[in-house]
């Protein structure tokens, strides 16, 4: 059984020669075979990099004794299959419509990871088209990759859309992983799989080479078993990219290293707003939250209840903006690909209809059809919806509350326990009424989730979010909370949740 080594622990073992990067790659590949493909059949990996061992061997030769290597040198990571890699792996967003597509250039974040010495070990499965194809989708299912399962209970959802990155990192199939988020697609699978997930400020990490939903909300981010590992990965991916104009500010506002903010006393003196209206009605979640708040208070934080209203005020206009941008952004991506069957949203809808039995056996493509009906991004309806979203989520939302109370962060539950996978009813069976994702997602602001407790052995997380470019503050708070609580436990790959035992919140 391979231990859950942190990135720093792996680097120490590589430095001392306990194993090489090529041996490390083989260990993870063997674990992928035993956990993901055989055994529990987690199905989180959609494709393994056939050149991973060769890359690792090259990086081993570049490791000079006595010379300090970067923290990711020779470290295997897994990335979501909507992120371009200019290698022998495909980039398909989980769709058979893009089967056989090989990008001619790495995504901006992949260029940075490779420059840092990371090994792209594999692509991970996802909710097809990042969960924006049909209204009644099944998180973790794609027509190319099949169904990803939750390693804590295999009949439970891994959430989405970064399902494979969440389940795969939780199952220790790599040191860490990368997901993408438009609204909840990093933080939900992170919390549901017992991980730390960081949805950064929009523009901190380049979106070039990522199959899009919507440029006003899309971003990539790290998913890891510890705050430290997530911080290391965040720093490696952050920074400007000429291919993504949104990253211009990251040159001044972003950092290349977030590890100096890993302060175990980071909660001391912090002012934290408690957004109780986002807690939901689940008494078990409320108990976990109250316990978490007490931990923060004992660690020296000042807590105050704050009035952050439900995101229902911009719920409809958020979807409106996403539909407009989905059509424009996906058309731009597809039109640039020379080796695909479809070159526009219209082509894609037609392909899905003609291949319904293979591509749409469980749910349809209502989101794509609605997007296709939208006009251009100069439309007054689109521009008014975007203005409303930013006003309510930023100026009258997060900014107003944080300024009024002089806060360092706002906290709430990330979500509930993983729901039973239901291919008939899709994610409609999920009965969560707490909400953590929409405010920071629509605002384009940073959001970190950290494990906070369990319900019948199923993980739930706590969310910290704040104004733009406040990743250092959130990492400090999240790390301090993690170090005080030490909540996370590795998954047991149970067939189903042990509901016959007392839930341990």
Beta strands, then each sheet from edge to edge (+ up, - down):
strand 1: 45-48
strand 2: 76-80
strand 3: 119-124
strand 4: 141-142
strand 5: 146-147
strand 6: 176-181
strand 7: 196-199
strand 8: 219-224
strand 9: 271-274
strand 10: 302-305
strand 11: 409-413
strand 12: 447-455
strand 13: 458-465
sheet 1: 1+ 3- 2- 6- 8+ 7- 12+ 13- 11+ 9+ 10+
sheet 2: 4+ 5-
end
